[in-house]
Amino acid sequence: MNQATTAVTPVTNTLRTLRWANLAFMLYLLLLAVALVGSGFKWATGDQAKVLFEFASHPVAGLMIGLVATALIQSSSTVTSIIVGLVAGGLPVETAIPMIMGANIGTTVTNTLVSLGHLRCKEEFKRAFASATIHDFFNLLAVLIFLPLELMFGFLEKISHWLVSPLLSTGDMSIKSFNFIKPITKPVIHALKELLTSFGDVAGGITLIFLGIALIFIAITVMGKLMKKLMVGRAKHILKNAIGRGPVHGIASGTLVTVLVQSSSTTTSLMVPLVGSGILKVKEVYPFTLGANIGTCITALLAATAVSGEFAIFALQIALVHLTFNILATIVIFGIPFLRNIPLKGADMISEMAVKSKAVVVGYLTTLFLIVPGSILALTV
């Protein structure tokens, strides 16, 4: 028995080491991909970047673009990383803020789909659907409160500007002081640009953008799978110890687990079967879900470190907007009892309706993630 154990251990350790090495490479690939998106936009548009972004200048249109993109891709990490790349290419921060908010709503479709796995048992489905949709209602409420405030006062832009102001005060618009990744991404970007020069500025830039977006997809997908294999045991342990130990502990644990697995969709989807089977209550997983919102911001912050050039500071700023928005939404909504209960009541009401008629589920998903965004985009773009 001991010989078998000692024979297996080196193999297990080697596999684990290879996974960590692969994870490090995927992180590099993510940083490179974001830099490619920014470089591609700057190359393709030159001084005309603002004209390209006029279609998204309406804040509600921007919100819907973020929502639809995330609902289709099913990863807010991917969409926010792309937005960081767009800002690095010249997309104004004020235009990107509603997109970030939309990404928060769009990411909730994953756990709602997971809840459909409990359809065969009415009681299970009611609990599972409520635990999934509480995330929807919280993020919708956050946007309903904070988007109008942002349009009136620009407070998220101001707070994030204040956070990056120490870098601005130097008079240098780049983040070279801590941009440790640029020396290893710049040669690759330069080589790709050389290869694409014959295409011309516009076609070459667009090719770089699509290559960057494709690499973001690959990097985040593989990172998620690797993190689950490396961390899922620890994540489950944290999860088991976190639930039921108070809301602050739940929020902190939700943040930590999401940072570990690099996906709020994974964290919140993990909750759904636990609530559906009756192990946990909706009220208990509510704070954990809010922590997942905060934890998912790590990807955009990592992505921002890859950016250089005149818009680098704004790429960092939009990543900080994402973090600030989720922290403030948690403090304000969960901190005020009246607001705190709205997502709980909304989730309970929709789950009651869904149990009575499965058409409610289809109607809810198509209305929230397709019909409303599609109609608004058609009217505003």
Phi, psi and chi 1 to 4 in degrees:
 res  aa     phi    psi   chi1   chi2   chi3   chi4
   1 MET       -  -44.6 -179.9   69.7   79.3      -
   2 ASN   -64.4  -38.4  -70.6  -21.2      -      -
   3 GLN   -64.0  -40.7  -73.8  178.3  -18.5      -
   4 ALA   -63.2  -41.3      -      -      -      -
   5 THR   -64.2  -45.1  -53.0      -      -      -
   6 THR   -68.9  -27.5   51.2      -      -      -
   7 ALA   -72.5  -35.6      -      -      -      -
   8 VAL   -75.8  -36.0  169.1      -      -      -
   9 THR   -57.2  -48.1  -54.8      -      -      -
  10 PRO   -60.0  -37.0  -21.7   32.8      -      -
  11 VAL   -64.7  -44.7  175.9      -      -      -
  12 THR   -62.3  -44.6  -52.5      -      -      -
  13 ASN   -63.6  -40.4  -71.6  -20.6      -      -
  14 THR   -63.4  -43.9  -56.1      -      -      -
  15 LEU   -61.6  -42.3 -173.3   62.1      -      -
  16 ARG   -64.5  -41.9 -167.0  171.7  179.2   82.3
  17 THR   -62.4  -42.4  -56.0      -      -      -
  18 LEU   -62.7  -37.6  -75.0  170.8      -      -
  19 ARG   -65.9  -42.0  -78.7  175.5  179.0  162.0
  20 TRP   -63.9  -39.7  -81.2  111.3      -      -
  21 ALA   -65.4  -41.0      -      -      -      -
  22 ASN   -64.6  -39.0 -162.7    3.3      -      -
  23 LEU   -62.2  -43.8 -175.9   66.7      -      -
  24 ALA   -61.4  -40.1      -      -      -      -
  25 PHE   -67.1  -40.0  176.1   69.9      -      -
  26 MET   -66.4  -34.7  -74.3  -59.6  138.8      -
  27 LEU   -63.6  -43.3  176.0   58.0      -      -
  28 TYR   -61.0  -42.3  164.0   72.9      -      -
  29 LEU   -62.3  -39.2 -156.2   63.7      -      -
  30 LEU   -62.5  -47.0  171.9   65.0      -      -
  31 LEU   -63.2  -41.6  -60.1  172.5      -      -
  32 LEU   -63.5  -42.8  173.4   64.8      -      -
  33 ALA   -62.2  -43.9      -      -      -      -
  34 VAL   -63.8  -41.5  172.7      -      -      -
  35 ALA   -62.8  -36.1      -      -      -      -
  36 LEU   -64.4  -41.9  -78.6  172.6      -      -
  37 VAL   -61.4  -47.9  172.8      -      -      -
  38 GLY   -62.2  -46.5      -      -      -      -
  39 SER   -62.9  -39.7  -63.1      -      -      -
  40 GLY   -62.4  -43.3      -      -      -      -
  41 PHE   -65.2  -43.2  -96.0   98.0      -      -
  42 LYS   -64.0  -39.7  -79.6 -174.9  -86.6 -172.2
  43 TRP   -69.1  -43.6 -170.0   17.9      -      -
  44 ALA   -73.3  -34.8      -      -      -      -
  45 THR  -101.3  -23.8   60.7      -      -      -
  46 GLY    57.7 -119.6      -      -      -      -
  47 ASP   -92.6    4.8  -62.6  -35.1      -      -
  48 GLN  -100.4   15.1  -57.3  -58.5  -47.5      -
  49 ALA   -56.5  -41.2      -      -      -      -
  50 LYS   -61.4  -34.9  -72.9 -175.6 -179.7  177.1
  51 VAL   -63.0  -41.1  177.6      -      -      -
  52 LEU   -62.8  -32.3  -89.4 -177.2      -      -
  53 PHE   -92.3    2.0  -60.1  130.0      -      -
  54 GLU   -62.1  -31.2  -81.7  177.9    2.7      -
  55 PHE   -60.4  -26.3   76.7   95.8      -      -
  56 ALA  -106.1    9.8      -      -      -      -
  57 SER   -70.9  -23.5   59.2      -      -      -
  58 HIS   -73.0  123.3 -167.2  -70.2      -      -
  59 PRO   -58.8  -37.0   15.2  -27.5      -      -
  60 VAL   -69.8  -35.8  178.6      -      -      -
  61 ALA   -64.0  -43.0      -      -      -      -
  62 GLY   -59.9  -42.8      -      -      -      -
  63 LEU   -59.3  -45.9  179.3   76.3      -      -
  64 MET   -69.3  -35.3  -66.2  -56.8  135.8      -
  65 ILE   -62.2  -45.1  -71.5  165.4      -      -
  66 GLY   -62.9  -40.2      -      -      -      -
  67 LEU   -66.8  -52.2 -169.9  159.8      -      -
  68 VAL   -63.9  -44.2  172.2      -      -      -
  69 ALA   -58.7  -43.4      -      -      -      -
  70 THR   -72.9  -37.8  -47.7      -      -      -
  71 ALA   -62.8  -38.4      -      -      -      -
  72 LEU   -73.5  -43.1  -68.7  172.7      -      -
  73 ILE   -80.6  -26.7  -65.4  167.6      -      -
  74 GLN    61.1   39.8  -64.4 -150.5   20.4      -
  75 SER  -157.5  107.9  170.4      -      -      -
  76 SER   -68.9  -29.0   61.2      -      -      -
  77 SER   -59.9  -43.0  -61.9      -      -      -
  78 THR   -65.2  -47.4  -58.4      -      -      -
  79 VAL   -65.5  -43.4  174.0      -      -      -
  80 THR   -67.2  -32.6   51.8      -      -      -
  81 SER   -66.2  -39.1  -65.0      -      -      -
  82 ILE   -64.8  -41.2  -68.3  168.6      -      -
  83 ILE   -62.6  -40.3  -67.4  168.8      -      -
  84 VAL   -58.2  -43.4  167.0      -      -      -
  85 GLY   -63.4  -38.8      -      -      -      -
  86 LEU   -64.9  -42.9  -67.5  175.9      -      -
  87 VAL   -64.0  -38.4  172.6      -      -      -
  88 ALA   -62.2  -25.5      -      -      -      -
  89 GLY   -92.7    0.6      -      -      -      -
  90 GLY   121.5   -3.9      -      -      -      -
  91 LEU   -63.7  124.9  177.2   69.0      -      -
  92 PRO   -61.9  143.4  -19.9   31.4      -      -
  93 VAL   -57.5  -42.5  171.0      -      -      -
  94 GLU   -63.7  -29.5   60.6  -90.9   22.9      -
  95 THR   -75.4  -34.6  -55.1      -      -      -
  96 ALA   -76.5  -24.6      -      -      -      -
  97 ILE   -58.9  -50.1  -70.2  173.5      -      -
  98 PRO   -61.1  -32.8  -23.2   34.5      -      -
  99 MET   -61.4  -42.1  -70.0 -177.5  178.0      -
 100 ILE   -61.3  -42.7  -72.8  -76.6      -      -
 101 MET   -63.9  -40.3  -68.7 -177.4  176.1      -
 102 GLY   -63.5  -38.0      -      -      -      -
 103 ALA   -61.0  -34.8      -      -      -      -
 104 ASN   -62.0  -39.1 -108.1   36.3      -      -
 105 ILE   -74.0  -44.5  -61.3  171.6      -      -
 106 GLY   -60.4  -31.3      -      -      -      -
 107 THR   -68.4  -17.2 -166.5      -      -      -
 108 THR   -76.9  -10.4   60.6      -      -      -
 109 VAL   -64.9  -29.3   73.4      -      -      -
 110 THR   -60.8  -53.3  -47.6      -      -      -
 111 ASN   -69.5  -25.1   51.0  -12.5      -      -
 112 THR   -66.3  -40.2  -52.5      -      -      -
 113 LEU   -66.4  -37.3  -67.4  171.0      -      -
 114 VAL   -61.0  -36.6  169.2      -      -      -
 115 SER   -63.7  -22.1   69.6      -      -      -
 116 LEU   -66.4  -17.0  -57.9 -177.8      -      -
 117 GLY   -65.0  -14.5      -      -      -      -
 118 HIS  -101.7   14.3  -65.3  -91.1      -      -
 119 LEU   -57.8  -29.6  -90.3  170.3      -      -
 120 ARG   -67.4  -28.2  -76.7  175.1  -67.8 -179.4
 121 CYS  -114.3  118.8  174.4      -      -      -
 122 LYS   -58.0  -47.0  -78.3 -169.5  174.0 -177.1
 123 GLU   -65.3  -43.1  -84.7  -53.3  -54.6      -
 124 GLU   -61.5  -45.1  -87.5 -167.0   29.6      -
 125 PHE   -64.0  -40.3  177.3   62.7      -      -
 126 LYS   -59.2  -46.5 -176.7 -177.3 -178.7  -60.9
 127 ARG   -66.4  -45.6  -69.1 -167.6  -64.6 -101.5
 128 ALA   -64.1  -44.3      -      -      -      -
 129 PHE   -66.0  -36.9 -162.8   66.1      -      -
 130 ALA   -66.1  -41.6      -      -      -      -
 131 SER   -67.4  -29.3   74.5      -      -      -
 132 ALA   -77.6  -45.6      -      -      -      -
 133 THR   -78.1  -13.7   52.8      -      -      -
 134 ILE   -62.4  -32.0 -162.8  165.4      -      -
 135 HIS   -65.8  -42.8 -161.0 -172.0      -      -
 136 ASP   -58.1  -52.7  -60.6  -16.0      -      -
 137 PHE   -64.2  -38.1  -77.1  103.4      -      -
 138 PHE   -63.5  -48.5  178.1   87.3      -      -
 139 ASN   -68.1  -34.7  -73.7  -19.6      -      -
 140 LEU   -64.9  -43.9  -77.3  166.0      -      -
 141 LEU   -63.1  -40.8 -178.3   59.2      -      -
 142 ALA   -59.9  -42.7      -      -      -      -
 143 VAL   -69.2  -41.0  169.7      -      -      -
 144 LEU   -61.0  -32.7  -75.2  171.1      -      -
 145 ILE   -83.1  -48.9  -67.0  169.3      -      -
 146 PHE   -87.2  -28.0  -72.9   96.2      -      -
 147 LEU   -65.4  -48.2 -177.3   57.8      -      -
 148 PRO   -60.0  -39.7  -22.6   33.2      -      -
 149 LEU   -63.7  -39.4  -70.8  173.5      -      -
 150 GLU   -65.5  -40.8  179.4   61.4   25.1      -
 151 LEU   -67.2  -34.1  -63.9  177.6      -      -
 152 MET   -80.6  -43.1  -74.2 -172.0  -76.1      -
 153 PHE  -118.0  -15.4  -53.4  110.0      -      -
 154 GLY    60.0   36.7      -      -      -      -
 155 PHE   -69.6  -35.5   72.7  102.7      -      -
 156 LEU   -66.8  -39.4  -74.1  170.9      -      -
 157 GLU   -64.1  -40.7 -170.4  179.2   -2.8      -
 158 LYS   -68.7  -42.7  -73.6  172.1 -176.6  170.9
 159 ILE   -64.3  -46.8  -68.4  169.0      -      -
 160 SER   -65.9  -34.1   58.0      -      -      -
 161 HIS   -64.5  -40.7 -175.2  -87.2      -      -
 162 TRP   -64.1  -37.7  174.4   75.5      -      -
 163 LEU   -66.5  -33.6  -70.8  169.6      -      -
 164 VAL   -95.2   -2.8  -62.6      -      -      -
 165 SER   -58.6  -31.4   57.8      -      -      -
 166 PRO   -58.4  -32.6  -25.9   34.6      -      -
 167 LEU   -76.1  -35.5  -64.0  168.6      -      -
 168 LEU   -67.1  -34.8  -76.7  167.1      -      -
 169 SER   -64.9  -17.0   63.2      -      -      -
 170 THR   -76.5  -13.3   62.2      -      -      -
 171 GLY    84.1   -0.9      -      -      -      -
 172 ASP  -105.9  121.0 -178.8    7.3      -      -
 173 MET   -82.9    7.8  -65.8  -58.7  -75.9      -
 174 SER  -105.6  169.6   74.6      -      -      -
 175 ILE  -114.2   42.4   49.4  173.0      -      -
 176 LYS   -62.6  -27.2  -70.1  175.9 -174.6  173.2
 177 SER   -59.1  -30.2   55.7      -      -      -
 178 PHE  -128.3   16.1   60.7   87.8      -      -
 179 ASN   -83.4   77.2 -169.4   -3.6      -      -
 180 PHE   -71.0  -18.1   61.0   93.4      -      -
 181 ILE   -90.4  -20.2 -152.6   77.2      -      -
 182 LYS   -55.1  -43.6 -173.3 -173.8  173.5 -175.4
 183 PRO   -57.6  -27.4  -24.7   34.3      -      -
 184 ILE  -100.0   -8.0   51.6  174.7      -      -
 185 THR   -98.0  -32.9   57.6      -      -      -
 186 LYS   -58.7  -45.0 -167.8  176.1  179.0 -178.1
 187 PRO   -59.8  -37.9  -22.3   32.8      -      -
 188 VAL   -66.9  -46.4  178.9      -      -      -
 189 ILE   -61.4  -43.4  -65.6  167.6      -      -
 190 HIS   -61.5  -43.2 -178.4   71.4      -      -
 191 ALA   -64.4  -42.2      -      -      -      -
 192 LEU   -65.5  -39.7  -73.7  168.2      -      -
 193 LYS   -62.2  -40.5  -84.0 -175.2  155.0 -176.3
 194 GLU   -60.4  -42.7  -73.6  -73.1  -41.8      -
 195 LEU   -65.6  -33.7  -75.3  171.3      -      -
 196 LEU   -95.5   -0.6  -62.1  169.4      -      -
 197 THR   -55.9  -38.6  -58.3      -      -      -
 198 SER   -64.7  -18.7   59.3      -      -      -
 199 PHE   -73.8  -19.2  -72.0   23.8      -      -
 200 GLY    94.8  165.2      -      -      -      -
 201 ASP   -61.9  -49.6  -70.3   -6.8      -      -
 202 VAL   -67.4  -53.1  175.5      -      -      -
 203 ALA   -64.7  -39.7      -      -      -      -
 204 GLY   -63.1  -44.4      -      -      -      -
 205 GLY   -63.8  -43.2      -      -      -      -
 206 ILE   -64.5  -39.1  -70.1  169.2      -      -
 207 THR   -61.3  -42.4  -54.8      -      -      -
 208 LEU   -61.3  -41.1  -92.4 -168.1      -      -
 209 ILE   -61.3  -50.2  -67.5  162.6      -      -
 210 PHE   -64.9  -36.9  -81.4  107.4      -      -
 211 LEU   -63.2  -43.8 -178.4   60.1      -      -
 212 GLY   -61.2  -44.9      -      -      -      -
 213 ILE   -63.8  -42.3  -69.7  171.3      -      -
 214 ALA   -61.6  -41.5      -      -      -      -
 215 LEU   -67.7  -34.3  -72.8  177.8      -      -
 216 ILE   -61.3  -46.4  -73.3  170.7      -      -
 217 PHE   -55.8  -51.6  -89.0   96.2      -      -
 218 ILE   -61.7  -49.2  -67.3  163.9      -      -
 219 ALA   -60.6  -47.3      -      -      -      -
 220 ILE   -70.2  -37.6  -73.3  178.4      -      -
 221 THR   -63.0  -49.0  -57.0      -      -      -
 222 VAL   -67.9  -40.7  176.5      -      -      -
 223 MET   -58.8  -43.2  -81.3  172.4   73.2      -
 224 GLY   -60.1  -44.5      -      -      -      -
 225 LYS   -66.7  -41.9  -73.3  178.0 -179.1  176.2
 226 LEU   -65.9  -43.3  -74.8  167.7      -      -
 227 MET   -64.4  -35.8  -70.3  -60.4  -84.4      -
 228 LYS   -64.2  -42.7  -88.3 -174.9 -110.3 -176.6
 229 LYS   -67.3  -38.5  -74.8  174.9 -177.2  173.5
 230 LEU   -80.1  -32.8  -72.0  164.1      -      -
 231 MET  -118.4   -9.6  -63.5  -66.9 -170.8      -
 232 VAL   -60.1  -34.6   77.0      -      -      -
 233 GLY   -63.1  -45.7      -      -      -      -
 234 ARG   -67.0  -40.1  -63.6  179.8 -159.6 -174.9
 235 ALA   -60.5  -43.6      -      -      -      -
 236 LYS   -64.8  -37.2  -79.3 -178.6 -179.7  174.2
 237 HIS   -63.8  -45.4  179.9   70.3      -      -
 238 ILE   -61.0  -43.0  -65.1  166.2      -      -
 239 LEU   -60.0  -47.6 -172.8   66.5      -      -
 240 LYS   -60.7  -40.0 -163.6  174.5  177.2 -177.5
 241 ASN   -80.0  -18.3  -68.6  -30.2      -      -
 242 ALA   -85.6  -42.7      -      -      -      -
 243 ILE   -67.6  133.9  -55.4  -59.9      -      -
 244 GLY    85.6    5.6      -      -      -      -
 245 ARG  -105.4   24.1  -71.7 -179.1   63.1 -179.5
 246 GLY   103.3  152.4      -      -      -      -
 247 PRO   -63.4  -39.5   16.3  -27.6      -      -
 248 VAL   -63.7  -43.9  175.6      -      -      -
 249 HIS   -63.7  -39.3 -159.9  -82.9      -      -
 250 GLY   -64.0  -44.1      -      -      -      -
 251 ILE   -63.4  -45.5  -68.4  165.7      -      -
 252 ALA   -62.2  -41.5      -      -      -      -
 253 SER   -68.9  -39.6  -58.2      -      -      -
 254 GLY   -61.1  -39.4      -      -      -      -
 255 THR   -64.0  -47.9  -56.8      -      -      -
 256 LEU   -63.9  -46.2  179.0   58.9      -      -
 257 VAL   -62.7  -39.7  170.1      -      -      -
 258 THR   -68.4  -36.8  -53.6      -      -      -
 259 VAL   -63.2  -39.4  168.2      -      -      -
 260 LEU   -66.0  -44.0  -71.1  177.2      -      -
 261 VAL   -96.5   -3.2  -61.4      -      -      -
 262 GLN    58.8   32.8  -70.6  -88.9  -56.1      -
 263 SER  -163.1  117.1  169.0      -      -      -
 264 SER   -69.9  -30.7   59.9      -      -      -
 265 SER   -61.5  -41.5  -61.7      -      -      -
 266 THR   -64.4  -46.6  -59.9      -      -      -
 267 THR   -61.2  -49.6  -51.0      -      -      -
 268 THR   -72.3  -32.9   52.6      -      -      -
 269 SER   -67.9  -29.1  -63.1      -      -      -
 270 LEU   -64.4  -29.5 -169.0   62.9      -      -
 271 MET   -71.7  -35.8  -62.0  -71.0   96.1      -
 272 VAL   -56.9  -53.0  173.6      -      -      -
 273 PRO   -65.2  -29.7   14.7  -24.4      -      -
 274 LEU   -66.8  -38.4  -67.1  174.5      -      -
 275 VAL   -75.5  -41.8  176.6      -      -      -
 276 GLY   -57.8  -40.4      -      -      -      -
 277 SER   -80.8   -2.1   57.5      -      -      -
 278 GLY    87.0    4.8      -      -      -      -
 279 ILE   -68.5  -39.4  -63.7  168.6      -      -
 280 LEU  -124.2  160.8  -61.9  171.0      -      -
 281 LYS  -102.9  155.2  -67.1  177.6 -178.2  175.0
 282 VAL   -55.5  -43.3  175.8      -      -      -
 283 LYS   -63.1  -31.1 -160.8  170.8 -176.9  178.6
 284 GLU   -74.3  -35.6  -70.6  175.0  -31.4      -
 285 VAL   -86.7  -10.9  -58.7      -      -      -
 286 TYR   -53.6  -54.3 -177.0   14.5      -      -
 287 PRO   -62.6  -35.7  -18.3   30.0      -      -
 288 PHE   -61.4  -38.9 -162.3   86.5      -      -
 289 THR   -62.6  -39.5  -59.0      -      -      -
 290 LEU   -66.8  -36.4  -50.6 -170.8      -      -
 291 GLY   -63.4  -35.2      -      -      -      -
 292 ALA   -62.3  -37.9      -      -      -      -
 293 ASN   -58.8  -40.9  -89.4   -1.3      -      -
 294 ILE   -73.7  -44.1  -62.8  167.6      -      -
 295 GLY   -62.0  -31.7      -      -      -      -
 296 THR   -69.4  -13.9 -162.5      -      -      -
 297 CYS   -69.2  -15.4  -60.8      -      -      -
 298 ILE   -60.9  -34.4 -172.4   70.3      -      -
 299 THR   -64.9  -45.9  -46.8      -      -      -
 300 ALA   -64.4  -36.9      -      -      -      -
 301 LEU   -65.9  -40.9  -72.9  164.9      -      -
 302 LEU   -62.7  -43.9  -78.1  171.5      -      -
 303 ALA   -61.0  -36.6      -      -      -      -
 304 ALA   -65.2  -23.9      -      -      -      -
 305 THR   -72.0  -13.4   65.5      -      -      -
 306 ALA   -86.1  -10.2      -      -      -      -
 307 VAL   -87.5  141.7  176.9      -      -      -
 308 SER  -138.3  168.9   59.5      -      -      -
 309 GLY   103.6 -171.4      -      -      -      -
 310 GLU   -67.3  -26.1   59.8  177.2  -36.8      -
 311 PHE   -99.5    7.4  -60.8  116.4      -      -
 312 ALA   -57.4  -41.6      -      -      -      -
 313 ILE   -64.4  -32.7 -157.8   75.9      -      -
 314 PHE   -75.3  -30.1  -58.1  119.6      -      -
 315 ALA   -63.4  -42.7      -      -      -      -
 316 LEU   -65.6  -38.5  177.8   61.0      -      -
 317 GLN   -62.3  -42.7 -172.4  179.2  -12.9      -
 318 ILE   -69.6  -32.0 -164.6   63.9      -      -
 319 ALA   -65.0  -38.0      -      -      -      -
 320 LEU   -71.9  -30.2  -72.2  168.1      -      -
 321 VAL   -59.9  -45.2  164.0      -      -      -
 322 HIS   -57.9  -47.0 -169.7 -152.8      -      -
 323 LEU   -65.7  -46.6 -179.8   63.6      -      -
 324 THR   -61.2  -44.4  -53.9      -      -      -
 325 PHE   -58.2  -47.2  169.1   60.8      -      -
 326 ASN   -70.1  -35.8  -79.3  -47.3      -      -
 327 ILE   -68.2  -46.8  -70.1  172.6      -      -
 328 LEU   -64.8  -39.6  -74.6  177.6      -      -
 329 ALA   -61.8  -40.0      -      -      -      -
 330 THR   -65.4  -45.8  -59.9      -      -      -
 331 ILE   -63.8  -47.3  -68.1  168.1      -      -
 332 VAL   -72.0  -52.1  170.9      -      -      -
 333 ILE   -72.7  -46.4  -64.1  172.3      -      -
 334 PHE   -75.9  -23.4 -159.1   78.7      -      -
 335 GLY   -79.9  -20.1      -      -      -      -
 336 ILE  -106.7  113.7  -60.5  170.3      -      -
 337 PRO   -50.2  -42.5  -28.0   34.8      -      -
 338 PHE   -61.2  -46.7  166.2   70.8      -      -
 339 LEU   -69.4  -37.9  -67.1  175.3      -      -
 340 ARG   -57.7  -36.1 -175.9 -166.7  -49.8  154.4
 341 ASN   -80.5  -16.8  -70.1  -33.5      -      -
 342 ILE   -61.7  -50.1  -68.3  173.8      -      -
 343 PRO   -61.2  -36.8  -24.9   35.8      -      -
 344 LEU   -63.1  -45.4  -78.0  165.3      -      -
 345 LYS   -68.2  -40.1  -72.5  176.2 -179.7  174.6
 346 GLY   -62.2  -44.5      -      -      -      -
 347 ALA   -65.6  -39.2      -      -      -      -
 348 ASP   -65.9  -41.5 -172.8   56.8      -      -
 349 MET   -66.6  -47.2 -178.6 -176.1   71.5      -
 350 ILE   -68.2  -32.6 -164.0   78.0      -      -
 351 SER   -71.7  -35.3   61.1      -      -      -
 352 GLU   -61.4  -44.9  -74.1  -83.3    4.4      -
 353 MET   -66.7  -39.1  -69.0  165.1   64.1      -
 354 ALA   -66.2  -35.5      -      -      -      -
 355 VAL   -65.8  -37.2  166.8      -      -      -
 356 LYS   -72.9  -34.3  -70.7  173.2 -174.6  173.2
 357 SER  -147.1  121.4  171.3      -      -      -
 358 LYS   -66.7  -20.3  -59.3  -59.2  179.7  -72.9
 359 ALA   -62.6  -27.8      -      -      -      -
 360 VAL   -61.9  -39.3  171.1      -      -      -
 361 VAL   -62.4  -49.4  179.4      -      -      -
 362 VAL   -62.5  -45.5  177.9      -      -      -
 363 GLY   -61.7  -42.0      -      -      -      -
 364 TYR   -63.0  -49.3  171.5   76.9      -      -
 365 LEU   -65.5  -45.9  -72.8  169.4      -      -
 366 THR   -69.8  -36.6   52.8      -      -      -
 367 THR   -68.4  -49.2  -58.4      -      -      -
 368 LEU   -69.8  -40.5 -179.2   58.7      -      -
 369 PHE  -104.0  -10.6  -62.6  107.7      -      -
 370 LEU  -127.3  -59.2  -70.4  173.8      -      -
 371 ILE   -65.4  -53.2  -63.9  168.6      -      -
 372 VAL   -62.1  -51.7  171.4      -      -      -
 373 PRO   -60.3  -42.1  -19.9   30.2      -      -
 374 GLY   -61.7  -44.3      -      -      -      -
 375 SER   -64.9  -43.2  -56.5      -      -      -
 376 ILE   -65.9  -42.1  -69.4  171.3      -      -
 377 LEU   -62.6  -39.8  -79.5  174.1      -      -
 378 ALA   -63.7  -32.9      -      -      -      -
 379 LEU   -83.4  -28.0  -67.5  168.7      -      -
 380 THR  -103.3  -27.7   55.0      -      -      -
 381 VAL   -80.4      -  174.4      -      -      -
